[in-house]
Amino acid sequence: MFSLRFQLTVVVTPHARKRMLERELTDAQLLDIIETGVDKDAGVGHHWLFKHLDGRNDNLLCAAVVLDNALVVKAVMHHWEPLP
């Protein structure tokens, strides 16, 4: 996968891939969150990318990512709530 938004290759960790499978989240849906979701800074190089996806009852979906030489998806969460 490649993110046009961040101009980086997307790398999904084994942990994030496992959570995607458990939550029935496709690569296309993950890429949609990355490309069009809200970007909240979570500290140096770390971001939360989150979005409501129509037709799902486990929203808000969030990808915890690290921006470096690649966009590394380290976790995928559901029923997520951003901190103030």
C-alpha positions as CSV (number, residue, x, y, z in Angstrom):
1,M,0.0,0.0,0.0
2,F,1.0,3.6,-0.6
3,S,-0.4,6.8,1.0
4,L,-0.8,9.7,-1.4
5,R,-1.7,11.9,1.6
6,F,1.6,11.3,3.4
7,Q,3.7,10.2,0.3
8,L,4.9,7.1,2.1
9,T,4.7,3.4,1.8
10,V,2.3,1.9,4.3
11,V,3.6,-0.9,6.4
12,V,1.2,-2.9,8.7
13,T,2.8,-4.6,11.7
14,P,1.7,-8.1,12.5
15,H,-0.1,-6.8,15.6
16,A,-2.1,-4.4,13.5
17,R,-2.8,-7.0,10.8
18,K,-4.2,-9.3,13.6
19,R,-6.5,-6.6,14.9
20,M,-7.6,-5.8,11.3
21,L,-8.7,-9.5,10.9
22,E,-10.4,-9.6,14.3
23,R,-12.3,-6.4,13.4
24,E,-13.0,-7.4,9.8
25,L,-11.3,-4.3,8.5
26,T,-10.0,-4.5,4.9
27,D,-6.9,-3.0,3.4
28,A,-9.1,-0.6,1.4
29,Q,-10.9,0.5,4.5
30,L,-7.6,1.0,6.4
31,L,-6.2,3.0,3.4
32,D,-9.4,5.1,3.5
33,I,-8.8,6.0,7.1
34,I,-5.2,6.9,6.4
35,E,-6.1,9.0,3.3
36,T,-9.2,10.8,4.6
37,G,-9.4,10.3,8.3
38,V,-8.8,13.0,11.0
39,D,-5.1,13.3,11.9
40,K,-4.4,13.8,15.6
41,D,-0.8,14.3,16.7
42,A,0.1,11.7,19.4
43,G,3.7,12.9,20.0
44,V,6.9,13.1,18.0
45,G,6.2,11.1,14.8
46,H,3.2,9.4,16.2
47,H,-0.4,10.0,15.0
48,W,-3.9,8.7,15.4
49,L,-5.8,8.6,12.2
50,F,-9.5,8.0,12.7
51,K,-12.8,8.0,10.9
52,H,-16.4,6.8,11.1
53,L,-17.1,4.2,8.3
54,D,-20.7,3.9,7.2
55,G,-22.3,0.5,7.8
56,R,-20.2,-0.5,10.8
57,N,-21.4,-0.7,14.4
58,D,-17.9,-0.5,15.9
59,N,-17.0,3.1,15.0
60,L,-14.9,5.2,15.6
61,L,-12.1,3.3,13.9
62,C,-8.5,4.4,14.5
63,A,-5.1,3.5,13.1
64,A,-2.2,4.3,15.4
65,V,0.7,5.1,13.1
66,V,4.3,6.2,13.2
67,L,5.6,8.5,10.4
68,D,9.2,7.8,9.5
69,N,10.7,6.4,6.3
70,A,7.3,4.6,5.9
71,L,3.9,5.1,7.5
72,V,3.9,2.2,10.0
73,V,0.5,1.1,11.2
74,K,1.2,-0.3,14.7
75,A,-2.4,-0.8,15.9
76,V,-6.0,-0.7,14.7
77,M,-8.7,0.2,17.3
78,H,-12.4,0.3,17.3
79,H,-14.9,2.2,19.5
80,W,-12.1,4.7,19.8
81,E,-12.5,8.1,21.4
82,P,-10.0,10.9,20.9
83,L,-8.6,12.6,24.0
84,P,-9.4,16.3,24.4
